Amino acid sequence: MLDGKKIILGVCGSIAAYKSALIVRLLVKAGAEVKVIMTDASTTFISPLTLATLSKNPVLTRFEKDATGEWNNHVELGLWADLMLIAPASANTLAKLANGICDNLLIATYLSARCPVMFAPAMDLDMYTHPSSKSNIDKLVSYGNILVDAEEGELASGLEGKGRMAEPEHLQEAVAQYFNNPKTTSLKGKKALITSGPTYEAIDPVRFIGNHSSGKMGHSLAKALHDAGCEVTVISGPTAYSNMTLPYKVVKVNSAEEMYQETLSHYQDTNLAIFAAAVADYRPKTVAPEKIKKAGDEMTIELIKNKDIALEMGKIKQHQINVGFALETENEQSNAQTKLTKKNFDLIVLNSLRDKGAGFASDTNKVTILGPHNNRKEFELKSKDAVAKDIIYEVAILFDR
């Protein structure tokens, strides 16, 4: 699967470093040429000799090769690789990568690398959820690096939760998917528009009607399309992503009406529109100018219908390819197929709240992609980044026709 690919594996100081031996073995077995760079801290967890034996290449830990004064050229290493994989990526190394603190060979090679960089965090539960760690991960993703997110399970501390490095088999799968995903060259140069996240419909200056959409799926789609060479604009409701520095354009909105107006203003100049936002179907008819005070045991709010953004864009569609989402709880296939036709979609992505690991706020999703004439493809549970790649491949097929 990886025949002839050149991969640098960066190993950092984490108990998960013991798994790096299996990572090297799996990559080499798949046909890759692997060079390993270790931080000093990582050598206390696993022997460089072990990784040198498995990779069939000397393991690099320092700039100096030996006492003769020769040195390991980080610039040449950065140019040599087709991919750099940092696994495990410790909290310390994440902070250095995110902020350009270049005090070892691994960081210098990362800063010199012209190839894509994947990183797989590994740390204890509280370290992983600490705002500084999350901020550093978000920074690295915003730079265009590829996150292979930490998994849940038993940690070295004995705690249970998220923070353990993705299993070696999952990392090998992520690398293989990166190299072997069918080509999406037909997307290069296309203009893509994505609606993402929730909308907040004001009741008064303090309260609103909203939903639990996190914008993760929209962000994954934007990242995948950007990597495929698209010019991407995201119309985003209130999410964490709408406040991050990202390699694509983000237009921030709050209400469904604001999202509709921004989508309409960008749509005519778009080649591809993906409607991934969870737009509120209704909004309060009247928005109170001041905070509503408690009075009595009941309160009635009169609601009126919002515009269906995808439906309205489907009515004026000309050359665009439109992709919709359907989150269903019953009669999933039938309801999705009806939306496909009614809203003039070229494809619709169905996910069911009945599927564990799918839906709002989750890092994973399980989808079925439906097209005209009852064509459909079902996919297993995957990370949202992997799901996004599946979706844009199906879109690329449409552009190729």
C-alpha positions in Angstrom: 0.0 0.0 0.0 2.9 2.4 0.8 5.4 1.0 -1.7 8.3 3.5 -2.1 6.8 6.2 0.2 9.4 8.0 2.3 8.2 8.6 5.9 9.8 10.2 8.8 8.6 9.0 12.2 9.1 11.4 15.1 9.0 9.8 18.5 8.6 11.9 21.6 8.9 11.3 25.4 5.7 9.4 26.2 4.9 6.0 27.6 3.2 5.4 24.3 6.7 5.5 22.7 6.8 1.7 23.2 4.2 1.4 20.4 6.5 3.1 17.9 8.2 -0.2 17.3 5.0 -1.6 15.9 4.3 1.6 13.9 7.7 1.2 12.2 7.1 -2.5 11.5 3.7 -1.8 10.0 4.9 1.0 7.8 7.9 -1.0 6.6 5.8 -4.1 6.0 3.5 -1.9 3.8 6.4 -0.9 1.6 7.5 2.4 3.1 11.0 3.6 3.7 11.1 4.9 7.3 13.6 7.1 9.1 13.1 7.7 12.8 13.9 10.8 14.7 13.7 10.6 18.5 13.8 13.2 21.2 16.2 12.6 24.1 13.2 12.0 26.4 11.8 9.2 24.1 15.1 7.2 24.4 14.3 6.5 28.0 11.1 4.7 27.0 12.4 2.7 24.0 15.8 1.9 22.7 17.0 3.6 19.5 18.6 0.2 18.5 15.1 -1.4 18.4 13.8 1.2 16.0 17.0 1.2 13.9 16.7 -2.6 13.6 13.1 -2.4 12.5 13.5 0.5 10.2 16.8 -0.7 8.7 18.0 2.9 9.0 20.1 4.7 11.7 17.9 6.4 14.3 18.6 10.1 14.6 18.5 11.9 17.9 20.9 14.8 17.6 22.3 17.2 15.0 25.8 15.7 15.3 26.3 12.3 13.7 29.5 11.5 15.6 32.6 12.9 17.1 34.0 13.8 13.6 31.8 16.9 13.5 29.4 15.6 10.7 25.8 16.5 11.3 22.3 15.3 10.4 20.9 17.9 8.0 17.4 18.7 9.1 16.8 20.6 5.8 17.6 17.5 3.7 15.5 15.3 6.0 12.5 17.7 5.5 13.0 17.6 1.8 13.5 13.8 1.6 10.2 12.8 3.2 6.8 12.3 1.5 5.2 12.4 5.0 6.2 13.2 8.5 4.4 11.3 11.3 4.9 12.4 14.9 3.7 9.6 17.1 3.5 9.8 20.0 3.3 13.6 20.2 3.8 14.5 23.8 2.3 17.7 25.4 5.8 19.2 25.5 6.5 18.6 21.8 3.0 19.8 20.8 3.8 23.1 22.6 7.2 23.4 20.8 5.7 22.5 17.4 2.8 25.0 17.8 5.1 27.8 18.8 8.2 27.1 16.8 10.5 26.4 19.8 13.3 24.8 17.9 15.6 23.1 20.4 16.0 19.6 19.0 16.4 17.8 15.7 12.8 16.7 15.5 11.4 20.3 15.8 14.0 21.6 13.3 13.1 18.9 10.8 9.4 19.7 11.3 10.0 23.4 10.6 12.0 22.5 7.5 9.5 19.9 6.2 7.8 20.6 2.9 5.7 17.4 3.1 2.4 17.0 5.0 2.8 16.4 8.7 0.6 14.1 10.7 0.6 14.1 14.5 -0.9 11.8 17.1 -1.2 13.2 20.6 -0.5 11.0 23.6 -0.9 12.2 27.2 -3.0 11.7 30.3 -6.6 12.7 30.5 -6.3 16.0 32.3 -3.2 17.0 30.3 -5.1 16.3 27.1 -8.2 18.3 28.1 -6.1 21.3 29.5 -6.8 24.5 27.6 -3.1 24.9 26.7 -3.0 21.5 25.1 -6.2 22.0 23.2 -4.9 25.4 22.0 -1.7 23.9 20.7 -3.5 21.1 18.9 -5.9 23.7 17.3 -2.9 25.8 16.2 -1.2 22.8 14.6 -4.4 21.9 12.7 -4.8 25.6 11.6 -1.3 25.4 10.1 -2.5 22.6 7.9 -1.1 19.7 9.9 -3.2 16.5 10.0 -4.4 15.4 13.4 -4.9 11.7 14.2 -6.8 12.3 17.3 -6.2 10.6 20.7 -8.4 7.6 21.5 -10.4 6.7 24.7 -9.5 3.9 27.0 -7.3 3.0 29.9 -4.4 5.4 30.4 -1.0 4.7 32.0 -2.1 6.6 35.1 -5.0 4.1 35.6 -7.6 6.7 34.6 -10.1 6.0 31.9 -10.7 8.6 29.2 -9.4 10.3 26.1 -5.7 10.8 25.7 -4.1 7.5 24.6 -2.3 7.6 21.3 -4.2 6.1 18.3 -3.3 2.5 18.0 -0.5 1.7 15.5 -2.9 -0.1 13.2 -5.1 3.0 13.1 -2.1 5.2 12.4 -0.9 2.9 9.6 -4.5 3.1 8.2 -4.4 6.9 8.4 -1.1 7.0 6.5 -2.3 4.6 3.9 -5.6 6.5 3.4 -3.6 9.7 2.9 -1.5 8.2 0.1 -4.1 5.9 -1.4 -7.3 7.9 -1.3 -8.5 8.1 -4.9 -7.3 11.3 -6.6 -9.4 14.4 -6.3 -7.5 16.5 -8.8 -10.8 17.5 -10.4 -11.4 19.7 -7.3 -8.3 21.7 -7.7 -9.1 25.4 -8.3 -12.8 24.9 -7.6 -14.7 27.3 -5.3 -16.4 25.5 -2.5 -19.0 26.9 -0.1 -19.8 25.2 3.2 -22.5 26.0 5.8 -21.5 24.7 9.2 -22.5 24.6 12.8 -25.7 25.7 14.5 -27.8 28.8 14.3 -28.9 30.8 17.3 -32.4 32.3 17.1 -32.8 35.1 19.7 -35.6 35.1 22.1 -34.3 38.2 24.0 -30.8 39.7 24.4 -29.8 36.8 26.7 -31.7 33.7 25.5 -31.9 31.9 22.2 -33.1 28.7 20.5 -30.2 26.6 19.2 -28.9 23.0 18.9 -25.9 20.9 19.8 -24.0 21.1 16.4 -20.3 21.6 17.0 -19.3 22.4 13.4 -16.7 19.5 13.5 -18.1 17.9 10.3 -18.1 21.3 8.5 -14.5 21.9 9.6 -13.3 18.5 8.5 -15.0 19.1 5.1 -13.3 22.5 4.7 -10.0 21.1 5.6 -10.3 18.2 3.1 -11.4 20.5 0.3 -8.6 22.9 1.1 -6.1 20.1 1.0 -7.6 19.1 -2.4 -6.8 22.5 -3.8 -10.2 24.2 -3.4 -10.8 27.8 -2.6 -13.0 27.3 0.5 -15.5 29.6 2.2 -17.3 28.5 5.3 -20.4 30.2 6.5 -20.2 29.3 10.2 -22.7 29.6 13.0 -21.3 30.0 16.6 -18.6 27.3 17.0 -15.1 27.1 18.4 -13.8 26.8 14.8 -15.4 30.2 13.8 -12.9 31.9 16.2 -9.8 30.0 15.1 -7.1 31.1 12.6 -7.7 28.7 9.7 -6.3 28.3 6.2 -9.6 29.0 4.6 -12.1 31.9 4.7 -14.7 31.8 7.5 -17.7 34.1 7.6 -19.3 34.2 11.1 -23.1 34.4 11.5 -25.5 33.8 14.3 -29.1 33.4 13.0 -30.6 31.4 10.1 -31.5 34.6 8.3 -27.9 35.8 8.5 -26.7 32.4 7.2 -29.2 32.6 4.4 -28.1 36.1 3.3 -24.4 35.2 3.4 -25.0 31.9 1.5 -27.0 33.7 -1.1 -24.3 36.3 -1.6 -21.6 33.7 -2.2 -23.6 31.0 -4.0 -23.6 32.2 -7.6 -19.8 32.3 -7.7 -19.5 28.8 -6.3 -18.8 25.5 -8.0 -19.6 23.3 -5.0 -22.0 24.0 -2.1 -22.1 21.6 0.9 -25.0 22.3 3.3 -23.6 20.9 6.6 -25.1 23.4 9.0 -27.8 22.5 11.5 -30.1 25.4 10.7 -33.0 26.1 13.1 -36.3 25.4 11.3 -38.1 28.1 13.3 -37.4 31.4 15.1 -39.3 33.5 17.6 -41.8 35.8 15.8 -40.9 38.6 18.1 -37.6 39.2 19.8 -37.9 41.0 23.2 -35.8 44.1 23.4 -35.0 43.4 27.1 -34.5 40.2 29.1 -37.8 38.6 29.7 -38.6 38.4 33.4 -40.2 35.4 35.0 -43.9 35.7 35.3 -46.3 32.8 36.0 -45.8 29.1 35.6 -45.9 29.1 31.8 -44.6 31.1 28.9 -45.6 30.8 25.3 -43.2 31.8 22.4 -44.8 32.1 19.0 -42.5 30.7 16.3 -42.3 31.4 12.6 -40.6 29.3 9.9 -37.0 30.1 8.7 -36.0 29.9 5.1 -34.7 26.5 4.1 -31.3 27.6 2.9 -30.5 24.4 0.9 -34.0 24.4 -0.7 -33.7 28.0 -1.7 -30.2 27.5 -3.3 -31.6 24.4 -5.0 -34.2 26.6 -6.8 -31.5 28.9 -8.3 -28.9 26.2 -8.9 -27.3 26.3 -12.4 -23.8 24.9 -12.7 -23.3 24.1 -9.0 -23.0 20.7 -7.4 -25.1 20.8 -4.2 -24.5 18.3 -1.3 -26.8 18.1 1.6 -26.9 16.3 5.0 -29.8 14.5 6.6 -29.7 13.6 10.3 -32.6 11.2 10.9 -34.1 9.1 13.7 -36.6 7.0 11.7 -37.3 6.0 8.1 -33.8 7.2 7.4 -33.3 6.1 3.8 -36.7 7.2 2.7 -36.5 10.6 4.3 -33.1 11.2 2.9 -34.1 10.2 -0.6 -37.1 12.6 -0.4 -34.8 15.5 0.6 -32.4 14.6 -2.2 -35.1 15.2 -4.8 -37.0 18.0 -3.1 -33.9 20.2 -2.5 -32.2 19.4 -5.9 -29.2 17.9 -4.3 -26.6 15.9 -6.3 -25.7 13.9 -3.2 -27.0 13.7 0.3 -25.1 12.4 3.3 -27.3 10.5 5.8 -26.4 9.9 9.4 -28.7 8.4 12.0 -28.8 9.3 15.6 -29.4 5.6 16.2 -25.8 4.9 15.3 -23.4 5.0 18.2 -20.6 7.5 17.6 -22.6 9.5 15.0 -24.3 12.9 15.2 -23.6 16.2 17.0 -20.4 17.0 18.9 -18.8 13.5 18.3 -15.4 13.1 16.8 -16.7 10.3 14.6 -19.5 9.7 12.2 -21.1 6.9 10.3 -22.7 7.9 7.0 -24.5 6.6 4.0 -24.0 8.7 0.8 -27.1 8.7 -1.5 -27.2 9.9 -5.1 -29.9 9.9 -7.8 -31.6 6.7 -9.0 -31.4 5.2 -5.5 -27.6 4.9 -5.7 -26.1 4.6 -2.2 -22.8 3.8 -0.5 -22.6 2.8 3.2 -19.5 3.5 5.2 -18.3 2.2 8.6 -17.8 4.4 11.7 -14.8 6.7 11.0 -13.3 9.9 12.2 -15.0 13.0 10.8 -11.8 13.8 8.9 -11.9 10.4 7.2 -15.7 10.8 6.5 -14.9 14.2 4.9 -12.4 12.5 2.5 -15.0 9.9 1.5 -17.5 12.7 0.8 -15.2 14.8 -1.3 -14.1 11.7 -3.3 -17.8 11.2 -4.3 -18.0 14.9 -5.2 -14.8 14.6 -7.3 -16.4 11.8 -9.3 -19.3 14.1 -10.2 -16.9 16.8 -11.4 -15.1 14.2 -13.5 -18.2 13.2 -15.4 
